[in-house]
Amino acid sequence: MPGPLTATPALWNAKTTRLRCIGIREEAPDVRTFRFEAEDGSWFSYRPGQFVTLELPVGPEPVLRTYTLASTPSRPHHAKITAKVQPGSVATRWLFDKLKVGDALTAHGPTGRFSLLDHPAERYLFLSAGSGATPMMSMARWLFDTAPQTDVVYVHFARRPQDLLFRSELGYMAEVASGLRLRFAVTGEPAGEGWASGRLERALLSALCPDLAGRTVFCCGPDRFMDAARRLAGELGVPSARWHEESFGATPAPVPVAAPIAPPPEAAGEGMQVAFTRSGRKAAVLPGQTVLEAAEGCGLRIPTACRQGLCGTCLVRKLKGEVRMEHNGGIADEEITEGWILACCSQPETALVEVEV
């Protein structure tokens, strides 16, 4: 545990850091919350709704997976992720079976643009299903600590009553915070005390949040749930500018790392190249290849998870040259201004690109 405070602690918002597990809690069947502190004793600084990517030592090479921070930065001494283990899961299964209090993991981030701080509004709808409740809980906890009068309708769908995440804590928060109203729905059982019954459909959504059209909506859950929610919200009058969703998409298959291959002498110096300044390596780049693929081709490992420009894990600093980066929200404008790029979706456009790897 960090020692007594003798000065203002550093704020954790590094690109890579070590987190030590200090607590594990059962939330629901197959759902656990893992609580962490920063190994260096720094305080956590992030935006409610953001996520981190953890390196999990599942095999010979770490497996990287993204997890939303369910905690709130208004309680900066620790951070939490809440994860559900699915059938066939490898990485999250390792978390459940192997991670113990006292163990440390490497984390990348925080990152993500799914935060109410980026979209201030007077009235919100937090709409989720399953483990999609985690970013909603982060934002709800933030509002509870900083602006409990904020008008929030919190709607959560689950298959069974025992699967309703954070129900007890949310109940307490709703009793104290004047602006928070809870609406639970169970899809697999009849209505009961404190929850409606039924799948997401127009009539039920209208009943759970009659003034939906006047709210800014944050939605997270399985893809089919979000597809239906997006369609219904549009039909009920929510403009696209007030609709925000979070989805990491399917987990990509791991890409094998090629052994370093020296280019033939006659090819040296021709075409475009990426120089990796920390490792002292240089790779020729074929048309259409990314900085990440160039690194893998010469035996370098850049941490990556989604490979779609979404999660932000492969953030590296560009020192020289120009790239074309087609990302999906995994990097902030201010990071681009500072010279950062996402290696997975950046293609060199000049003869030489230098990156700090």
C-alpha positions in Angstrom: 0.0 0.0 0.0 1.2 3.6 -0.6 2.9 5.2 2.3 1.6 8.4 4.1 1.2 11.4 1.9 4.1 13.8 2.2 3.5 15.7 -1.0 1.0 16.0 -3.8 1.0 12.5 -5.4 1.6 12.1 -9.1 -1.4 11.5 -11.3 -1.6 8.2 -13.2 -2.5 8.8 -16.8 0.5 7.2 -18.4 0.5 5.2 -21.6 1.9 2.2 -19.8 2.0 1.4 -16.1 1.9 -1.4 -13.6 -1.3 -2.0 -11.6 -1.4 -4.2 -8.4 -4.6 -6.1 -7.5 -5.8 -5.1 -4.0 -9.2 -6.7 -4.0 -11.6 -9.1 -5.9 -15.4 -9.1 -5.5 -18.1 -11.3 -6.8 -20.8 -9.1 -8.4 -23.1 -11.7 -10.1 -22.8 -15.2 -11.6 -19.6 -15.2 -13.7 -19.0 -11.5 -13.0 -16.2 -10.1 -10.8 -14.8 -6.7 -9.9 -11.0 -6.4 -9.7 -9.7 -3.5 -7.7 -6.2 -2.1 -8.4 -3.8 0.5 -7.2 -0.8 1.9 -9.1 2.4 0.2 -8.1 4.2 3.6 -8.0 1.6 5.0 -5.6 0.2 7.6 -8.0 -3.4 8.6 -8.1 -5.7 7.6 -10.9 -6.6 10.3 -13.5 -9.0 9.4 -16.3 -12.4 10.3 -17.7 -15.5 8.3 -16.4 -16.3 5.8 -19.1 -12.8 5.2 -20.3 -11.1 1.9 -20.5 -7.6 0.3 -20.1 -5.9 -2.6 -21.9 -4.4 -5.2 -19.7 -1.5 -7.5 -20.6 -2.5 -11.0 -19.4 0.2 -13.7 -19.2 -1.9 -16.4 -20.7 0.8 -18.1 -22.8 4.3 -17.5 -24.1 3.2 -14.1 -25.3 0.9 -11.8 -23.2 -2.7 -11.6 -24.5 -4.1 -8.0 -24.5 -7.7 -7.3 -23.6 -9.6 -4.1 -23.1 -11.7 -3.5 -20.0 -13.8 -0.5 -19.0 -12.9 1.2 -15.7 -16.1 0.8 -13.7 -14.7 3.1 -11.0 -14.8 6.8 -10.9 -11.8 9.2 -11.0 -13.4 11.1 -8.2 -12.1 8.3 -6.0 -8.5 8.5 -7.2 -6.7 6.0 -4.8 -7.9 2.9 -6.7 -9.4 1.8 -10.0 -11.8 -1.0 -10.8 -12.7 -3.2 -13.7 -15.7 -5.4 -13.8 -15.5 -8.4 -16.1 -17.9 -11.2 -17.2 -16.3 -14.5 -18.2 -17.9 -16.0 -21.3 -17.9 -19.6 -22.5 -14.7 -20.2 -24.3 -13.0 -17.1 -22.9 -9.3 -17.3 -22.6 -8.1 -14.0 -21.2 -10.9 -13.2 -18.8 -10.9 -16.9 -17.7 -7.2 -16.3 -16.7 -8.3 -13.3 -14.7 -10.9 -15.4 -12.8 -8.7 -18.4 -12.3 -5.2 -17.0 -11.8 -5.2 -13.4 -10.7 -4.7 -13.0 -6.9 -4.6 -10.1 -4.5 -1.0 -8.8 -4.6 -0.4 -9.7 -8.3 0.6 -7.0 -10.7 -0.3 -6.5 -14.4 0.9 -4.1 -17.1 -1.9 -1.8 -18.3 -2.1 0.5 -21.3 -4.2 3.6 -21.3 -6.5 5.0 -20.1 -8.2 5.8 -23.4 -11.7 6.1 -25.1 -14.1 8.9 -26.0 -17.2 7.3 -24.4 -17.6 9.8 -21.5 -20.3 12.2 -20.5 -17.5 14.8 -19.9 -17.2 15.0 -23.7 -20.9 15.5 -24.1 -22.3 17.7 -21.3 -26.1 17.7 -21.1 -28.9 18.5 -18.6 -30.6 15.2 -19.0 -29.1 11.7 -19.7 -30.3 8.2 -20.4 -27.8 5.5 -19.5 -28.9 2.4 -21.4 -27.1 -0.9 -21.1 -27.3 -4.7 -21.1 -25.1 -7.3 -19.5 -21.5 -6.1 -18.8 -22.3 -3.0 -20.8 -23.2 -1.6 -17.4 -19.6 -1.0 -16.5 -19.0 2.4 -18.3 -22.5 3.5 -17.1 -21.6 2.7 -13.5 -18.4 4.7 -13.9 -20.3 7.7 -15.1 -23.1 7.2 -12.5 -20.5 7.0 -9.7 -18.9 10.2 -11.0 -22.2 12.1 -11.0 -23.0 10.7 -7.5 -19.8 12.2 -6.2 -19.7 15.5 -8.1 -23.2 16.4 -9.3 -25.9 14.2 -7.6 -28.7 16.5 -8.8 -28.0 15.6 -12.5 -31.1 14.2 -14.2 -30.2 10.6 -15.1 -32.5 7.7 -16.1 -30.5 4.5 -15.7 -31.9 1.6 -17.7 -30.3 -1.8 -17.5 -31.3 -5.1 -19.1 -30.3 -8.6 -17.9 -31.4 -12.2 -18.4 -32.2 -12.9 -14.8 -32.7 -10.7 -11.6 -29.4 -12.1 -10.2 -27.6 -10.8 -13.3 -28.6 -7.2 -12.7 -25.2 -5.6 -12.1 -24.5 -3.1 -9.3 -28.2 -3.3 -8.2 -27.6 -2.8 -4.5 -25.1 0.1 -4.9 -27.3 1.8 -7.5 -30.3 1.5 -5.1 -28.3 3.3 -2.4 -27.2 5.9 -4.9 -30.8 6.5 -6.0 -31.9 7.1 -2.5 -29.3 9.7 -1.9 -28.9 11.4 -5.3 -32.1 13.3 -6.2 -31.5 13.1 -10.0 -31.0 9.4 -10.4 -33.9 7.1 -11.4 -33.4 3.4 -11.9 -35.2 1.2 -14.4 -34.3 -2.5 -14.6 -35.6 -5.0 -17.1 -35.3 -8.8 -17.1 -35.7 -10.7 -20.3 -35.9 -14.3 -19.1 -38.4 -14.1 -16.2 -41.7 -12.5 -15.3 -41.8 -9.0 -13.8 -40.9 -8.8 -10.1 -40.3 -6.3 -7.4 -38.1 -3.6 -8.8 -37.9 -4.8 -12.5 -40.0 -5.0 -15.6 -40.1 -8.0 -17.9 -39.3 -8.1 -21.6 -36.8 -7.6 -24.3 -35.8 -4.3 -25.7 -38.7 -3.1 -27.9 -40.3 0.3 -28.7 -43.2 0.0 -26.2 -41.0 -1.1 -23.3 -38.3 1.5 -24.0 -41.0 4.2 -24.1 -42.4 3.0 -20.8 -39.0 2.9 -19.1 -38.0 6.4 -20.4 -41.0 8.3 -21.7 -39.0 11.5 -22.4 -36.3 9.7 -24.2 -36.4 12.2 -27.2 -35.2 15.0 -24.9 -32.2 13.2 -23.4 -28.6 12.6 -24.4 -28.2 8.8 -24.6 -25.2 6.6 -23.7 -25.6 3.0 -24.7 -23.4 -0.1 -24.2 -24.0 -3.8 -24.5 -23.9 -6.7 -27.0 -24.0 -5.6 -30.6 -27.5 -6.9 -31.3 -28.8 -5.0 -28.3 -27.1 -1.8 -29.4 -28.3 -2.2 -33.0 -31.9 -2.4 -31.7 -31.4 0.4 -29.2 -30.0 2.7 -31.9 -32.9 2.0 -34.2 -35.6 2.5 -31.6 -34.0 5.7 -30.2 -34.0 7.1 -33.7 -37.7 6.1 -34.2 -38.5 7.8 -30.8 -36.9 11.1 -31.8 -33.3 11.0 -30.5 -31.1 12.8 -33.0 -27.8 11.1 -33.9 -25.8 14.0 -32.3 -27.2 12.9 -28.9 -26.6 9.2 -29.3 -23.3 7.8 -28.1 -22.4 4.1 -27.9 -19.4 2.0 -26.9 -18.4 -1.3 -28.6 -15.0 -2.9 -28.9 -16.2 -5.3 -31.6 -15.0 -8.8 -32.0 -11.7 -9.8 -30.6 -9.3 -10.2 -33.5 -7.3 -13.4 -34.0 -3.7 -13.1 -32.8 -1.3 -12.2 -35.6 2.0 -14.2 -35.6 5.1 -12.2 -35.3 7.5 -12.7 -38.2 11.2 -13.4 -37.6 13.4 -10.5 -38.5 14.3 -10.6 -42.2 17.0 -8.5 -43.6 16.1 -6.9 -47.0 18.3 -7.9 -50.0 21.2 -5.4 -50.5 19.7 -4.0 -53.7 16.4 -3.2 -51.8 18.1 -1.3 -49.0 17.2 2.4 -49.1 14.5 2.0 -51.7 10.8 2.8 -51.1 9.4 3.8 -47.8 10.9 2.8 -44.5 10.0 2.9 -40.8 12.8 3.4 -38.3 12.3 2.3 -34.7 14.5 4.6 -32.8 14.7 2.9 -29.4 15.5 -0.5 -30.8 17.7 0.7 -33.6 15.8 -1.3 -36.2 14.5 -0.3 -39.6 11.9 -2.0 -41.8 10.9 -1.6 -45.5 7.2 -0.9 -45.9 5.1 -2.3 -48.7 2.2 -0.2 -50.1 -0.8 -0.5 -47.7 1.2 -1.8 -44.8 0.9 -0.2 -41.4 3.5 0.9 -38.9 2.4 -2.1 -36.7 2.9 -4.6 -39.5 6.3 -3.1 -40.2 7.2 -3.6 -36.6 6.0 -7.1 -36.5 7.8 -7.9 -39.7 11.2 -7.0 -38.1 10.5 -8.8 -34.8 9.4 -5.9 -32.7 6.3 -6.1 -30.4 4.0 -3.1 -30.2 1.2 -3.9 -27.7 -2.1 -4.1 -29.6 -5.6 -5.4 -29.0 -8.3 -4.3 -31.4 -6.2 -3.7 -34.6 -9.0 -1.4 -35.7 -7.9 2.0 -34.4 -10.5 1.7 -31.6 -8.9 0.8 -28.3 -5.8 3.0 -28.4 -3.4 0.3 -27.1 -0.9 0.7 -29.9 -0.3 4.4 -29.3 3.3 5.3 -30.2 5.1 8.6 -30.7 6.0 9.7 -34.2 9.3 11.6 -34.3 9.7 12.2 -38.1 7.8 11.8 -41.3 4.1 11.7 -42.2 1.5 8.9 -42.0 -2.1 8.5 -43.0 -4.1 7.4 -40.0 -7.7 6.2 -40.3 -8.7 5.5 -36.7 -12.1 4.8 -35.1 -11.8 7.1 -32.0 -8.9 5.4 -30.2 -6.8 8.6 -30.1 -7.6 12.1 -29.0 -7.0 15.2 -31.1 -4.6 16.6 -28.5 -2.6 13.3 -28.7 -2.4 13.7 -32.5 -1.2 17.3 -32.0 1.5 16.0 -29.6 2.8 13.6 -32.3 1.2 10.3 -31.2 -0.2 7.8 -33.7 -2.0 4.5 -33.6 0.4 2.0 -35.1 -2.4 -0.4 -36.2 -4.0 2.1 -38.6 -1.2 4.4 -39.7 0.4 3.9 -43.1 3.6 5.8 -44.0 3.3 8.5 -46.6 6.9 9.7 -46.7 10.1 7.9 -47.5 11.1 7.7 -43.9 8.9 7.6 -40.8 10.6 7.4 -37.3 8.7 6.2 -34.3 9.8 5.8 -30.7 9.7 2.0 -30.3 
